[in-house]
Amino acid sequence: MRKWLFSWEMIILTAASFAASTLAADNAAEKKDLFTVITLQGLPCGEVVSVTTRGDNDHVASCKDGNRYHVFLNPQGRVVVQKQ
């Protein structure tokens, strides 16, 4: 009985580890994308260190240099970057 439980524990831990690494990769890609959008707007950032997601296509990016930006799509579908 213990071997069966052990194998299920390993499967759950493996799945959780995979999910965490996938989320970390997604978060890294999201930070990079937001950094690119901010930079293309000509705004200083240096590096996006954290992201707070408010909704679909609606984020607050905190930069290494202390700047914070609200990045979202307006009703016309254009990307807007507002300094916070």
Disulfide bonds with the S-S distance in Angstrom:
Cys45-Cys63 2.10
